[in-house]
Amino acid sequence: MGLDYDRERTGGAEIRLVSTMPIERQRQAIGATWLDQQLIAKVESPASEFGRAVVSALRDREQFLVDQGLARREGPKVIIAGNLLERLKGRELDAAAAGLERSTGLTYRPAIDGVRVSGTYGQTVQLATGKFAMLDDGVGFSLVPWRPILERRLGQSLSATLMGPRVSWEIGRTRGLSI
């Protein structure tokens, strides 16, 4: 019903949210942004007011990446460092984790691909790179990519295993052998 209304109002144009962060804030964000995805994909911006704003923001983002050592200029071209999105994501997670360490007194334990992390889902952290769930085990914490399945799980014990871009979630405590 709502989609039908939007289609009628926009002449059938499809509207989709690509980032929760305003384009102005993406220009100098530490993490991986929608602008970075556009730079990597070399997508042409539409010839509209929004398109002109995107072109301006992309130029600013390129300069930010050059200033950060994540890109270099070769004449009029900007050469972006390999693995840019992962490098930006890592920088942003490290910065967010440092702030959480200061505010909580807990030690950050990065989630490692294939290694299970467990803890109480204590809060959600919104970054340029995306939304993350903070799992607190009482001594340390991990930041794991948030998924909609977690919406009503705040305060519950969870386990997560990263598998590349995917996350496998277990809800509640799991029992096993212990020494």
Secondary structure, 3 states (H helix, E strand, C coil): CHHHHHHHHCCCCCCCCCCCCCHHHHCCCCCCCHHHHHHHHCCCCCCCHHHHHHHHHHHHHHHHHHHCCCEEEECCEEEECCCHHHHHHHHHHHHHHHHHHHHHCCEECCCCCCCEEEEEEEEEEEECCEEEEEEECCCEEEEEECCHHHCCCCCCEEEEEEECCEEEEEECCCCCCCC
